[in-house]
Amino acid sequence: MKLILYIISLLSIIIFLTDCEEDVIAPVAKSPYPIVFCVLDKDDTAHYVRLTKTFSGPVDVNVMAQNPDSLYYKNARVFAEMPGKTVELEPTHEIKRDSGLFFSGYSLLFKTTYRLCGSVRILIYLPDAGTEIIGSTTIMGARIFVAPDTTKNKFLSFYEPEPVRIIWNGTAGVCQTTIRFKYLEITDSGMDTCRLDWIRKSADFAIMPVDLLDYLNHWIHDKPEVRYRKVLGFDILVTTGNGQLANYLAFKDWSIDIIEKPYSNLINAYGLIASRVSGALTDYLPNQRFIDTLVNISVTEHLRFVRW
């Protein structure tokens, strides 16, 4: 029963349910239980904690979903503690919830613009519920790239003896590398800067040129109004999370037959406090052989890329 309640409430935290047309039929608890979601990034200019609760009481779930008192705690106070410093997060309604099953008048968060770093403990006091919530994480540092070599010229050398390698220190199971291909589209009416993202769920892989060309062929459309296209280059964008986020993604399976209760790393609450970090290598150019192949090979010649 707790698991079903967790599913309903956590979906209200993470996913904006904009397409729910049918009524929800679900049991409710005798008393609410806190739900917290907080993922911290050292590069964020603002940090947020979302606090909500499971449904409780005799009222129909669909009615409770439209009542903010069924979703949020009154008089809650949220603090971020670091060695030698404590910061109170202020309540904010600045991020609106899309319309749907849940009340969309506002989406209550707690926010600070103070730069959090190092070991952080989140403390949440719920005076009306007579309890407090505790969770801790360590803010992740910058990403380190092994390949491509950032000390060398910013080229990706395709069709060389070895494939182009991307290697960085992402956390296994919770990392993403985005290869962003940037190009110009020139038509009779003007010029547009375009991009295409190729996402890989890995921090160590090889880019085979034939696979990249197949991907470009599949996702760049052959539009008759395009006179020609010109390659601008590549960005390599990475993001990863710490072990807490990896555990959450690995064990958050919501099937009742597999686990008896949802994953949580908080005391006195369901949910997650974790850390993630992003990084980027920008404006890498392909070597001339790749451009020549892109222009000439039958797989991509219809896309009208030109040499430069």
Backbone bond lengths (Angstrom), bond angles and torsions (degrees), N, CA, C in turn:
res aa  C-N    CA-C-N  psi(-1)  N-CA   C-N-CA  omega(-1)  CA-C   N-CA-C  phi
1 M - - - 1.461 - - 1.529 110.84 -
2 K 1.339 116.65 -43.42 1.461 119.20 177.58 1.514 111.44 -59.54
3 L 1.327 115.31 -36.57 1.463 118.83 -178.63 1.516 111.26 -64.73
4 I 1.334 116.51 -41.97 1.462 119.62 179.80 1.521 110.39 -63.88
5 L 1.338 115.66 -42.13 1.463 119.17 177.49 1.514 111.13 -62.49
6 Y 1.312 116.39 -38.53 1.481 120.52 179.62 1.517 111.31 -63.95
7 I 1.328 115.51 -40.44 1.460 119.10 179.19 1.519 110.55 -58.77
8 I 1.316 115.80 -48.20 1.465 119.79 -177.69 1.523 110.56 -61.36
9 S 1.322 116.83 -47.24 1.459 119.81 -175.16 1.511 112.62 -72.52
10 L 1.336 117.71 -39.99 1.457 119.05 -178.82 1.515 111.20 -67.57
11 L 1.312 116.59 -34.24 1.463 118.87 174.49 1.519 110.57 -62.30
12 S 1.311 116.30 -34.73 1.466 118.59 177.25 1.514 111.50 -68.33
13 I 1.338 117.49 -22.34 1.455 121.56 179.33 1.514 111.26 -82.56
14 I 1.308 116.93 -49.97 1.450 121.54 -167.64 1.525 112.81 -93.63
15 I 1.318 117.12 -38.40 1.452 120.90 -172.07 1.517 109.88 -113.12
16 F 1.311 117.57 130.20 1.456 120.77 174.18 1.522 107.65 -85.11
17 L 1.319 116.13 110.14 1.458 120.19 -174.21 1.523 109.46 -82.83
18 T 1.301 115.66 97.08 1.454 120.75 -176.23 1.518 112.94 -99.66
19 D 1.315 117.88 -8.50 1.466 119.00 -172.93 1.521 112.09 -122.18
20 C 1.334 118.65 23.94 1.455 121.07 -179.64 1.522 109.21 -85.96
21 E 1.316 116.60 115.94 1.459 121.18 -178.81 1.523 111.30 -110.73
22 E 1.346 118.17 -25.07 1.441 120.80 -178.21 1.517 110.42 -93.58
23 D 1.331 116.04 151.51 1.449 120.52 176.87 1.521 109.87 -68.08
24 V 1.330 115.28 147.98 1.446 121.42 178.05 1.524 109.42 -93.39
25 I 1.314 116.68 132.02 1.457 121.45 175.97 1.518 107.02 -114.47
26 A 1.318 117.41 113.42 1.453 120.99 -176.93 1.522 109.13 -154.92
27 P 1.326 117.04 148.49 1.472 119.37 176.31 1.513 110.53 -72.00
28 V 1.329 116.27 161.97 1.462 121.25 177.43 1.514 108.90 -126.71
29 A 1.341 115.48 159.28 1.457 120.52 -178.73 1.522 111.17 -87.59
30 K 1.340 115.03 166.08 1.449 119.13 176.64 1.517 111.45 -72.71
31 S 1.343 117.77 -28.72 1.456 121.79 178.51 1.524 108.43 -142.13
32 P 1.344 117.85 150.01 1.464 120.88 -178.50 1.515 112.04 -69.58
33 Y 1.323 115.79 155.75 1.465 121.68 176.96 1.522 108.23 -131.35
34 P 1.344 118.81 137.05 1.470 120.77 -173.18 1.530 112.95 -68.75
35 I 1.329 114.63 147.73 1.462 124.06 173.37 1.528 107.42 -127.28
36 V 1.327 117.27 128.98 1.470 122.03 -177.73 1.519 109.10 -129.45
37 F 1.330 115.83 138.72 1.466 120.52 173.80 1.523 108.00 -136.41
38 C 1.352 115.99 124.02 1.463 121.20 -177.86 1.522 108.81 -152.85
39 V 1.336 116.42 116.27 1.462 122.13 174.83 1.523 106.96 -123.67
40 L 1.331 116.81 116.74 1.452 122.71 -172.87 1.522 111.27 -99.59
41 D 1.326 116.18 140.96 1.461 123.19 178.63 1.526 107.37 -129.37
42 K 1.316 117.50 128.12 1.462 121.69 -176.92 1.517 112.80 -59.68
43 D 1.340 117.98 -25.72 1.456 121.56 -176.26 1.530 113.44 -92.51
44 D 1.323 117.55 -3.78 1.463 119.78 178.36 1.533 110.00 -69.47
45 T 1.312 115.58 140.63 1.468 120.05 176.08 1.522 111.81 -82.66
46 A 1.329 117.00 -13.91 1.460 122.14 175.12 1.524 108.42 -144.24
47 H 1.313 115.78 142.65 1.462 121.95 179.35 1.525 108.51 -113.75
48 Y 1.333 116.04 142.42 1.456 121.07 -175.17 1.525 111.19 -128.98
49 V 1.316 114.97 147.74 1.456 123.13 169.26 1.519 107.01 -126.17
50 R 1.331 115.68 127.18 1.466 119.30 175.37 1.524 108.57 -101.22
51 L 1.318 115.44 129.40 1.456 122.49 -179.51 1.516 108.67 -125.51
52 T 1.313 116.65 125.50 1.458 121.56 174.88 1.522 107.85 -145.00
53 K 1.326 118.12 -165.99 1.461 119.42 -176.91 1.524 110.19 -152.08
54 T 1.326 114.35 161.41 1.460 119.91 175.90 1.530 109.42 -70.40
55 F 1.312 115.09 156.95 1.466 120.04 176.42 1.526 110.14 -70.62
56 S 1.332 115.78 148.12 1.457 119.85 176.47 1.524 109.26 -152.48
57 G 1.329 115.97 153.04 1.453 120.36 175.93 1.518 112.62 110.95
58 P 1.331 116.16 177.69 1.468 121.31 -173.96 1.522 114.33 -86.06
59 V 1.338 118.23 -4.10 1.471 120.99 -174.59 1.519 109.96 -79.53
60 D 1.332 116.59 150.65 1.458 122.37 177.94 1.531 110.84 -58.00
61 V 1.333 116.19 141.56 1.463 121.29 -177.85 1.518 111.91 -56.18
62 N 1.315 118.24 -41.20 1.455 121.64 -178.02 1.526 112.17 -65.98
63 V 1.320 116.56 -30.36 1.461 120.89 175.50 1.524 109.77 -73.52
64 M 1.339 116.35 -44.68 1.458 120.08 -179.65 1.522 111.92 -62.38
65 A 1.323 116.84 -33.66 1.464 120.51 -177.94 1.519 111.91 -63.40
66 Q 1.314 117.44 -23.29 1.454 121.54 179.31 1.526 113.09 -96.14
67 N 1.328 116.20 4.10 1.467 120.87 -179.34 1.527 108.63 -108.80
68 P 1.336 118.86 114.91 1.471 119.80 -178.33 1.517 113.22 -60.72
69 D 1.339 118.49 -27.13 1.465 120.45 178.51 1.522 111.78 -68.25
70 S 1.328 117.12 -19.21 1.463 120.78 176.58 1.518 112.29 -84.47
71 L 1.335 116.85 -11.07 1.459 121.47 -176.34 1.516 112.83 -109.12
72 Y 1.344 117.23 -32.02 1.458 120.42 -169.28 1.532 111.31 -123.67
73 Y 1.334 114.45 151.42 1.459 121.09 175.68 1.529 110.05 -90.60
74 K 1.311 116.31 137.57 1.448 120.92 173.92 1.530 109.47 -85.81
75 N 1.323 115.18 149.36 1.463 122.61 174.30 1.526 113.88 64.71
76 A 1.327 117.77 18.54 1.472 120.08 178.09 1.528 109.67 -72.03
77 R 1.338 115.85 146.79 1.464 121.93 174.83 1.528 108.01 -128.89
78 V 1.324 115.79 136.26 1.461 121.35 -174.64 1.527 108.60 -124.53
79 F 1.339 116.16 132.38 1.459 122.01 -178.56 1.529 109.56 -128.94
80 A 1.332 115.31 147.52 1.462 122.53 170.32 1.518 108.07 -114.42
81 E 1.327 116.46 119.92 1.462 121.86 -178.68 1.528 110.14 -105.61
82 M 1.331 116.07 131.50 1.459 123.59 171.23 1.521 107.12 -127.65
83 P 1.327 118.36 163.45 1.465 119.56 178.00 1.528 111.29 -53.88
84 G 1.316 116.91 115.29 1.457 121.70 177.66 1.514 115.28 81.90
85 K 1.318 119.12 3.99 1.476 120.30 -176.60 1.513 110.21 -150.68
86 T 1.350 116.52 134.29 1.460 122.86 173.09 1.517 108.86 -126.07
87 V 1.325 116.43 130.09 1.461 122.66 -177.48 1.521 108.46 -121.31
88 E 1.331 116.83 131.97 1.462 119.73 175.02 1.522 109.28 -93.61
89 L 1.319 115.70 131.96 1.452 121.64 177.16 1.527 108.99 -87.39
90 E 1.324 115.34 138.20 1.459 120.66 -176.45 1.520 110.67 -95.88
91 P 1.331 118.20 141.40 1.472 119.99 176.68 1.527 111.08 -66.30
92 T 1.315 116.11 142.89 1.458 121.20 -179.89 1.521 110.11 -146.95
93 H 1.320 114.85 148.56 1.466 121.49 176.05 1.532 110.53 -115.39
94 E 1.329 117.12 23.54 1.464 120.26 -169.93 1.518 113.61 -70.13
95 I 1.325 118.44 -23.22 1.463 120.86 179.31 1.519 108.04 -100.84
96 K 1.305 117.05 109.82 1.456 121.69 -176.18 1.524 110.89 -79.95
97 R 1.309 116.08 147.41 1.458 122.12 175.44 1.529 109.06 -90.48
98 D 1.320 116.43 138.67 1.450 120.40 175.79 1.525 109.85 -65.89
99 S 1.318 115.77 155.47 1.461 120.22 179.22 1.521 109.73 -67.63
100 G 1.325 116.63 151.12 1.453 121.25 -179.22 1.509 110.20 162.86
101 L 1.323 116.55 -147.10 1.462 121.35 -177.60 1.524 112.05 -62.60
102 F 1.351 116.11 -40.92 1.459 119.86 -173.78 1.522 111.70 -92.07
103 F 1.324 115.16 154.76 1.458 122.29 179.48 1.529 110.23 -52.25
104 S 1.329 116.47 127.72 1.469 120.57 -172.44 1.526 112.66 -111.67
105 G 1.333 118.47 9.01 1.452 120.00 179.97 1.510 112.32 -64.03
106 Y 1.325 117.00 -35.07 1.452 121.29 175.84 1.518 108.60 -162.67
107 S 1.280 115.21 165.50 1.457 121.60 174.73 1.526 106.91 -127.21
108 L 1.304 117.53 105.85 1.457 121.76 -171.33 1.525 110.93 -77.60
109 L 1.334 114.74 127.55 1.460 122.94 175.07 1.517 108.78 -130.74
110 F 1.337 115.59 167.23 1.456 121.42 171.78 1.514 107.19 -117.99
111 K 1.330 116.99 133.36 1.468 121.95 -166.27 1.523 111.75 -133.33
112 T 1.343 114.65 145.05 1.460 120.93 166.92 1.519 108.94 -140.62
113 T 1.322 115.83 145.76 1.461 121.10 174.60 1.529 110.86 -100.83
114 Y 1.331 116.40 3.27 1.468 120.26 177.19 1.531 108.51 -68.76
115 R 1.313 117.20 138.79 1.459 121.56 -178.02 1.531 110.23 -75.49
116 L 1.324 115.73 108.61 1.456 120.50 179.42 1.528 110.05 -85.21
117 C 1.330 116.72 143.50 1.460 120.29 -179.10 1.522 109.15 -156.67
118 G 1.335 115.39 163.73 1.453 120.49 177.73 1.518 112.65 66.70
119 S 1.317 116.46 -145.48 1.464 121.94 179.11 1.535 109.22 -81.05
120 V 1.317 115.73 128.61 1.463 121.13 -177.49 1.524 108.93 -127.18
121 R 1.326 115.18 131.10 1.463 120.55 173.66 1.517 108.87 -114.85
122 I 1.317 116.39 127.76 1.462 122.09 177.91 1.524 108.57 -96.43
123 L 1.333 115.66 124.49 1.462 122.52 176.46 1.522 108.97 -116.33
124 I 1.304 115.96 129.03 1.467 121.39 179.94 1.523 107.87 -125.29
125 Y 1.322 115.80 120.62 1.455 121.63 179.02 1.527 109.49 -101.79
126 L 1.333 115.02 128.85 1.465 121.27 179.00 1.524 107.76 -119.67
127 P 1.336 117.63 83.04 1.474 119.77 -175.27 1.526 112.86 -61.52
128 D 1.341 117.40 -34.44 1.465 119.20 -179.05 1.524 111.73 -70.46
129 A 1.338 116.12 -26.20 1.462 120.30 178.97 1.519 111.96 -97.30
130 G 1.349 117.28 -7.61 1.450 121.02 178.96 1.512 114.23 65.51
131 T 1.327 116.95 38.05 1.458 119.81 -179.30 1.521 109.92 -148.23
132 E 1.332 115.97 170.38 1.443 121.76 174.39 1.522 109.31 -137.52
133 I 1.320 115.34 151.62 1.458 122.23 -177.18 1.519 107.94 -114.43
134 I 1.329 116.32 139.26 1.458 121.51 -178.53 1.525 109.29 -131.17
135 G 1.315 115.70 135.38 1.457 121.10 174.46 1.517 110.13 -154.82
136 S 1.324 117.87 148.32 1.462 121.34 -176.12 1.520 111.11 -134.43
137 T 1.331 115.23 151.89 1.455 121.41 173.82 1.522 108.13 -154.52
138 T 1.330 115.56 169.20 1.460 121.76 175.33 1.519 108.52 -118.77
139 I 1.334 116.70 124.66 1.457 121.34 -178.49 1.533 109.75 -64.78
140 M 1.303 116.13 127.51 1.461 120.70 -177.58 1.523 111.44 -73.23
141 G 1.333 115.55 149.28 1.456 121.39 178.43 1.520 112.06 -87.99
142 A 1.338 115.77 -172.05 1.459 121.25 -176.38 1.520 110.78 -68.17
143 R 1.340 115.38 153.64 1.462 121.82 177.52 1.521 109.68 -78.96
144 I 1.317 116.11 145.43 1.460 122.32 178.73 1.520 108.94 -113.88
145 F 1.339 117.02 124.68 1.459 122.35 179.06 1.527 110.17 -95.40
146 V 1.321 115.52 129.95 1.459 121.81 172.61 1.526 109.92 -92.53
147 A 1.311 116.65 -40.99 1.466 122.25 177.10 1.522 107.67 -145.36
148 P 1.333 116.57 138.71 1.458 127.26 -0.30 1.538 112.22 -68.03
149 D 1.316 114.90 159.07 1.457 121.75 -178.75 1.530 109.41 -72.83
150 T 1.320 116.60 112.54 1.467 120.53 -174.96 1.528 112.62 -73.12
151 T 1.326 117.68 -8.36 1.468 119.71 177.92 1.525 112.38 -86.80
152 K 1.330 116.75 -8.64 1.455 120.46 -177.95 1.526 110.20 -102.60
153 N 1.335 115.79 177.64 1.461 120.65 178.26 1.520 110.59 -59.40
154 K 1.319 115.84 148.41 1.462 120.60 -173.22 1.531 110.71 -84.52
155 F 1.345 114.72 71.36 1.457 121.68 177.49 1.525 109.34 -124.54
156 L 1.339 115.82 144.98 1.452 122.23 169.10 1.523 106.84 -107.49
157 S 1.307 115.65 111.55 1.470 120.77 -171.14 1.525 110.51 -93.98
158 F 1.324 115.66 95.90 1.452 121.78 177.82 1.527 110.82 -84.27
159 Y 1.345 115.60 158.01 1.462 123.41 178.61 1.522 112.41 63.11
160 E 1.313 117.00 24.21 1.453 121.26 171.07 1.532 107.94 -91.22
161 P 1.354 119.25 176.04 1.470 120.14 -178.48 1.526 113.74 -54.47
162 E 1.330 117.62 -32.67 1.461 121.19 179.03 1.527 109.08 -115.37
163 P 1.342 118.48 145.48 1.468 120.28 176.56 1.516 111.22 -66.72
164 V 1.305 116.06 164.18 1.468 120.92 175.79 1.526 108.55 -69.64
165 R 1.337 116.69 124.53 1.460 121.42 -178.80 1.523 110.35 -103.97
166 I 1.335 115.14 139.57 1.457 122.74 171.70 1.526 106.71 -118.00
167 I 1.328 116.72 117.57 1.465 121.04 -179.04 1.529 108.42 -138.47
168 W 1.322 116.90 126.05 1.451 121.68 176.07 1.519 108.35 -150.09
169 N 1.320 117.55 171.69 1.460 121.01 -170.78 1.519 112.28 -91.77
170 G 1.315 115.76 62.05 1.459 120.45 175.79 1.520 110.86 -81.37
171 T 1.332 115.91 156.65 1.457 121.84 177.09 1.515 109.96 -80.13
172 A 1.318 117.68 129.04 1.456 121.54 -177.61 1.522 110.84 -57.03
173 G 1.308 115.95 133.33 1.458 121.14 175.21 1.509 115.19 86.07
174 V 1.329 117.92 -8.76 1.461 118.92 -178.67 1.529 109.40 -146.27
175 C 1.322 115.95 52.10 1.453 119.44 177.87 1.528 109.47 -137.01
176 Q 1.318 115.28 156.79 1.459 121.38 -179.61 1.520 109.33 -143.18
177 T 1.319 116.16 132.86 1.455 122.71 173.63 1.519 108.11 -115.51
178 T 1.316 116.36 127.70 1.464 121.54 178.17 1.524 108.87 -112.85
179 I 1.319 115.91 118.86 1.459 121.88 173.30 1.530 106.58 -92.39
180 R 1.321 116.45 109.11 1.470 121.36 -176.13 1.525 109.82 -100.45
181 F 1.315 115.84 113.82 1.462 123.25 179.27 1.526 108.26 -92.87
182 K 1.331 116.66 122.98 1.468 121.59 -176.14 1.529 109.56 -113.73
183 Y 1.332 115.45 137.94 1.464 119.39 -178.30 1.522 110.46 -155.55
184 L 1.325 115.26 162.57 1.466 122.85 175.61 1.520 109.80 -99.98
185 E 1.313 115.46 142.62 1.465 122.11 170.46 1.523 108.29 -115.81
186 I 1.311 116.67 122.15 1.465 121.62 -178.98 1.518 108.56 -110.27
187 T 1.326 115.78 123.86 1.456 122.89 176.42 1.519 108.64 -123.72
188 D 1.333 116.25 176.03 1.459 120.07 177.89 1.522 111.94 -63.83
189 S 1.315 116.75 -24.85 1.465 120.53 -176.62 1.526 113.49 -93.16
190 G 1.339 117.55 -7.16 1.455 117.57 179.39 1.516 112.69 154.45
191 M 1.326 115.66 -156.79 1.460 122.11 -175.09 1.524 108.99 -138.63
192 D 1.333 116.29 133.80 1.461 122.25 179.70 1.525 109.94 -122.07
193 T 1.330 115.57 141.99 1.456 121.44 171.89 1.527 108.52 -92.03
194 C 1.321 116.25 123.38 1.465 121.70 -174.26 1.525 110.22 -120.62
195 R 1.319 114.79 163.58 1.455 119.16 176.58 1.523 108.89 -149.54
196 L 1.324 114.83 153.22 1.462 122.18 177.95 1.522 107.73 -136.72
197 D 1.345 116.93 126.73 1.462 122.07 -177.32 1.529 110.91 -99.95
198 W 1.317 115.21 131.28 1.464 122.73 173.97 1.522 105.96 -113.61
199 I 1.333 116.96 112.47 1.460 122.53 -172.37 1.522 110.19 -100.55
200 R 1.329 114.90 130.63 1.460 121.59 177.06 1.524 108.37 -124.10
201 K 1.314 117.04 132.72 1.467 122.06 179.63 1.526 109.59 -90.12
202 S 1.313 115.22 60.62 1.458 120.70 -177.39 1.513 109.40 -158.82
203 A 1.336 115.31 158.82 1.464 121.46 174.99 1.523 111.18 -115.16
204 D 1.326 117.07 11.01 1.465 121.41 -179.40 1.524 108.00 -154.15
205 F 1.312 117.08 102.74 1.462 119.63 -178.33 1.525 109.34 -158.06
206 A 1.327 114.84 167.67 1.457 122.41 179.21 1.526 109.20 -112.26
207 I 1.321 115.76 141.68 1.468 121.18 175.47 1.529 108.20 -101.73
208 M 1.319 115.28 112.05 1.454 120.23 175.08 1.525 108.14 -86.94
209 P 1.322 118.80 130.19 1.475 120.20 -176.12 1.518 113.51 -58.40
210 V 1.325 117.74 -36.15 1.465 119.36 -179.50 1.524 110.61 -65.51
211 D 1.351 117.19 -36.73 1.470 119.97 177.57 1.519 111.21 -67.01
212 L 1.319 117.13 -39.77 1.457 120.82 178.67 1.525 111.02 -64.98
213 L 1.322 117.54 -42.59 1.464 120.91 178.66 1.523 111.04 -64.43
214 D 1.318 117.24 -39.91 1.464 120.31 176.30 1.524 110.79 -61.85
215 Y 1.331 116.71 -39.23 1.458 120.61 -179.98 1.531 110.37 -66.23
216 L 1.325 116.99 -44.73 1.467 120.10 178.18 1.517 110.82 -61.68
217 N 1.318 117.31 -41.10 1.456 121.13 179.37 1.528 111.71 -62.44
218 H 1.331 115.54 -37.09 1.464 119.77 -176.50 1.528 112.40 -73.37
219 W 1.339 117.55 -34.89 1.462 120.12 -169.64 1.531 114.77 -108.17
220 I 1.326 118.19 -16.32 1.471 119.18 174.97 1.521 107.47 -95.15
221 H 1.300 114.96 119.46 1.460 119.54 -172.75 1.536 111.51 -82.09
222 D 1.308 114.43 145.14 1.463 121.65 178.64 1.526 108.29 -83.07
223 K 1.328 116.43 86.89 1.459 121.67 -176.64 1.530 109.96 -91.86
224 P 1.312 117.82 126.50 1.470 120.30 -175.44 1.523 113.72 -63.94
225 E 1.325 117.84 -24.26 1.463 119.59 -178.09 1.535 112.53 -76.99
226 V 1.342 117.81 -11.53 1.456 121.13 -179.62 1.523 110.38 -80.38
227 R 1.323 116.20 121.22 1.468 121.02 177.82 1.518 110.50 -77.66
228 Y 1.328 116.48 -45.84 1.464 119.87 174.79 1.518 109.32 -164.13
229 R 1.333 115.10 165.79 1.457 122.85 178.27 1.520 109.18 -126.31
230 K 1.340 115.00 151.55 1.460 120.75 179.94 1.522 109.75 -132.85
231 V 1.322 116.93 131.03 1.459 121.92 178.77 1.522 109.83 -69.85
232 L 1.338 116.34 131.87 1.460 121.69 174.67 1.526 111.72 -100.82
233 G 1.339 117.14 -31.74 1.458 119.25 178.81 1.516 112.02 141.74
234 F 1.335 115.00 -164.33 1.463 122.74 -175.79 1.519 110.33 -129.63
235 D 1.335 115.46 145.05 1.455 122.78 163.95 1.523 107.80 -113.63
236 I 1.314 116.57 145.81 1.464 122.02 175.15 1.522 107.00 -115.71
237 L 1.322 117.18 109.77 1.457 123.60 -175.62 1.523 109.07 -110.57
238 V 1.319 116.86 131.67 1.459 119.99 -177.42 1.522 110.20 -129.87
239 T 1.319 115.27 150.50 1.458 121.25 174.19 1.519 108.37 -149.48
240 T 1.329 116.77 143.29 1.459 121.26 -178.90 1.520 109.38 -151.51
241 G 1.309 116.03 163.52 1.458 121.35 178.41 1.514 110.82 -124.51
242 N 1.323 116.27 168.55 1.464 119.60 179.67 1.523 110.70 -82.61
243 G 1.333 115.83 -176.86 1.452 120.26 -176.73 1.517 113.75 -60.94
244 Q 1.330 117.48 -30.63 1.464 120.02 178.16 1.525 111.33 -63.93
245 L 1.332 115.63 -42.28 1.462 119.02 177.80 1.524 110.34 -68.50
246 A 1.321 117.16 -37.08 1.465 120.60 177.67 1.524 110.57 -62.98
247 N 1.328 117.63 -43.14 1.465 121.00 178.44 1.525 111.14 -63.13
248 Y 1.327 115.19 -42.04 1.461 119.06 179.71 1.525 110.90 -59.93
249 L 1.336 116.75 -46.09 1.450 120.18 -179.21 1.523 111.58 -67.68
250 A 1.326 116.96 -30.80 1.465 120.21 -178.34 1.527 112.71 -78.38
251 F 1.342 116.98 -32.92 1.457 120.24 -171.16 1.523 113.85 -116.57
252 K 1.313 118.04 13.99 1.465 119.30 -178.34 1.524 112.15 -87.29
253 D 1.332 117.67 14.83 1.463 120.91 -179.46 1.526 109.38 -55.16
254 W 1.308 115.81 127.23 1.461 120.14 -173.95 1.528 113.08 -97.18
255 S 1.311 117.45 15.65 1.454 120.41 178.95 1.527 109.69 -80.21
256 I 1.316 117.08 124.93 1.465 121.51 -178.39 1.520 110.65 -63.04
257 D 1.322 117.69 -29.55 1.460 120.65 -177.65 1.526 111.91 -73.01
258 I 1.337 118.15 -16.92 1.457 120.61 -175.62 1.522 112.09 -98.98
259 I 1.331 117.56 -45.61 1.454 120.44 -179.85 1.518 109.63 -130.43
260 E 1.320 116.31 157.09 1.454 121.22 -177.48 1.511 112.99 -92.44
261 K 1.339 118.11 -24.16 1.451 120.54 178.90 1.517 109.01 -148.17
262 P 1.312 117.63 158.22 1.469 120.18 -176.54 1.511 111.92 -72.20
263 Y 1.353 114.76 157.11 1.464 120.30 176.14 1.527 109.88 -69.15
264 S 1.322 116.12 139.56 1.459 121.33 174.08 1.516 108.60 -155.49
265 N 1.321 117.16 142.27 1.469 120.35 173.74 1.530 110.86 -116.53
266 L 1.327 115.78 27.92 1.457 122.49 179.46 1.521 110.59 -113.81
267 I 1.312 116.23 150.63 1.459 121.76 172.97 1.524 108.28 -91.03
268 N 1.327 116.60 127.87 1.470 124.35 178.20 1.525 113.18 69.02
269 A 1.328 117.78 28.45 1.459 120.71 176.25 1.523 109.18 -163.89
270 Y 1.310 115.90 154.60 1.456 121.44 165.54 1.529 107.62 -85.98
271 G 1.339 116.51 154.81 1.457 118.67 172.68 1.507 113.77 129.04
272 L 1.321 114.96 -153.46 1.463 120.73 -169.26 1.519 110.73 -149.91
273 I 1.326 115.52 137.70 1.458 121.98 160.66 1.516 105.70 -126.74
274 A 1.331 116.43 127.69 1.456 121.32 -174.59 1.517 108.90 -154.57
275 S 1.325 115.65 -177.47 1.460 121.56 179.88 1.518 109.44 -134.13
276 R 1.316 115.15 148.35 1.458 121.91 174.56 1.525 107.75 -138.53
277 V 1.324 116.16 166.94 1.453 120.39 178.72 1.523 108.24 -152.79
278 S 1.331 115.14 151.84 1.458 121.25 179.94 1.522 109.73 -123.52
279 G 1.306 115.23 164.79 1.453 121.41 176.49 1.517 109.98 -157.65
280 A 1.321 116.60 167.09 1.467 119.59 -177.24 1.516 111.01 -155.30
281 L 1.313 114.60 141.96 1.461 123.21 165.78 1.525 105.56 -116.98
282 T 1.312 117.53 120.47 1.463 120.26 -170.10 1.523 112.05 -114.98
283 D 1.330 113.54 154.98 1.467 123.15 170.04 1.526 113.26 61.85
284 Y 1.340 115.77 45.48 1.459 120.25 170.63 1.527 109.41 -84.42
285 L 1.317 116.53 141.33 1.456 121.87 179.72 1.525 110.19 -104.70
286 P 1.346 117.50 145.02 1.461 119.48 172.23 1.528 109.68 -78.61
287 N 1.317 116.67 155.63 1.455 118.45 175.88 1.533 110.35 -73.19
288 Q 1.328 115.72 167.22 1.460 120.51 -173.35 1.522 111.54 -63.84
289 R 1.311 117.44 -32.40 1.460 119.30 -178.12 1.521 111.23 -63.71
290 F 1.324 116.58 -37.12 1.465 119.07 177.77 1.529 110.39 -65.30
291 I 1.322 116.80 -43.65 1.462 120.11 -179.73 1.530 110.31 -62.86
292 D 1.326 117.05 -43.77 1.463 120.51 178.93 1.525 111.28 -60.86
293 T 1.314 116.50 -41.85 1.464 120.53 179.06 1.521 110.85 -66.53
294 L 1.327 117.03 -42.29 1.466 121.64 177.70 1.518 110.96 -57.44
295 V 1.321 116.84 -38.30 1.468 121.63 -178.65 1.519 111.53 -74.03
296 N 1.346 117.49 -38.57 1.466 120.97 -167.66 1.521 115.59 -99.30
297 I 1.327 117.72 -31.48 1.449 119.36 -172.21 1.525 110.53 -67.22
298 S 1.324 115.91 145.60 1.464 120.37 -175.01 1.521 112.66 -63.12
299 V 1.338 117.11 -26.35 1.463 120.68 -178.37 1.520 111.30 -63.67
300 T 1.337 117.68 -35.06 1.463 120.61 -172.06 1.527 114.71 -125.43
301 E 1.310 119.40 -1.66 1.464 119.77 -174.73 1.529 112.26 -62.10
302 H 1.320 117.75 -28.39 1.465 121.42 -179.89 1.529 112.13 -69.72
303 L 1.342 118.82 -12.34 1.463 122.03 179.66 1.519 113.04 -79.77
304 R 1.323 117.13 -7.44 1.490 124.07 172.61 1.527 112.91 65.42
305 F 1.313 117.04 38.30 1.453 118.63 171.05 1.540 109.03 -76.70
306 V 1.328 115.67 150.52 1.468 120.21 -177.46 1.528 109.22 -120.63
307 R 1.347 115.24 157.28 1.466 120.94 174.92 1.533 110.07 -75.07
308 W 1.320 115.03 156.75 1.455 120.09 173.55 1.509 108.48 -156.70
